[in-house]
Amino acid sequence: MNHAKMFLQIVTALALVTAFRLAASASEAEEKPDDIRLVLDAAGGSRLVGTPDDQSLDVVVSYGPQGGLKIPWTSVERMTANDDKETFSIRLRDGQQFKVILKAKEIALATSLGKLSVPVQNVLAIGVRG
């Protein structure tokens, strides 16, 4: 067999393997939001870990658009209830921090115990993994 022909077959095979790996990586990247896990600390010492029902958090900020903002959970690092029990301090993964009011009345999670919802007034903190 000709060395040039053998070399071409090897290069073609490597290109196909690389293409399949890239396609698999792209498919995994599309599934990233499903990998997000919230670690929710609630009043009374309860802690829940689960996947959020919504892929984003609807919030109102005093200096933002009137309708509020949608912050993807993938952008959030941590959220902590403030002393006033009405606002939360959010720290994003890029380092930004600000106070918000949650539009939702509860946070719904799919957990190992099934779907559970925690009223916002009982949420002390939420950490985001993934």
C-alpha positions, -999 to 999 in steps of 0.1 A, spaced: 0 0 0 12 35 -8 24 55 22 7 86 10 -26 68 7 -22 52 42 -14 87 56 -45 101 40 -67 74 55 -53 80 90 -58 117 87 -94 112 75 -101 88 104 -87 113 129 -108 141 114 -140 119 118 -132 111 154 -126 148 161 -158 157 144 -178 132 165 -162 144 197 -170 180 189 -206 171 181 -208 152 214 -193 183 233 -219 206 216 -247 183 227 -234 182 263 -231 221 262 -268 223 252 -277 202 282 -257 224 307 -288 241 322 -300 207 333 -268 203 352 -276 234 374 -283 225 410 -296 249 436 -286 244 472 -314 262 491 -310 270 528 -344 276 544 -356 289 577 -355 263 604 -323 247 592 -337 228 562 -315 224 531 -328 213 497 -307 204 467 -324 202 433 -329 214 398 -349 246 394 -382 245 375 -373 277 358 -340 283 340 -340 320 351 -349 341 381 -374 369 376 -364 399 397 -371 436 402 -343 461 408 -349 497 416 -326 510 388 -337 484 362 -364 482 336 -400 486 350 -409 450 340 -379 436 359 -351 414 347 -346 377 340 -313 364 354 -303 329 342 -295 306 371 -263 298 352 -251 334 359 -259 334 396 -232 323 421 -251 330 454 -283 347 466 -288 357 503 -319 371 520 -314 405 535 -325 415 570 -356 432 557 -369 398 545 -381 414 513 -349 418 493 -321 395 484 -284 402 476 -273 384 445 -237 378 435 -232 368 399 -204 346 386 -188 376 370 -185 394 404 -214 418 401 -235 422 432 -269 439 437 -301 439 457 -333 425 441 -369 417 449 -380 383 436 -411 383 415 -419 347 424 -437 338 456 -419 304 458 -389 286 445 -397 252 430 -371 224 428 -371 189 414 -354 170 442 -347 133 450 -379 135 471 -399 148 442 -410 184 433 -408 207 463 -416 244 466 -403 267 492 -420 301 499 -397 329 492 -401 343 528 -386 311 541 -355 312 519 -323 323 537 -298 316 509 -294 298 475 -261 286 461 -258 276 425 -237 246 414 -230 236 379 
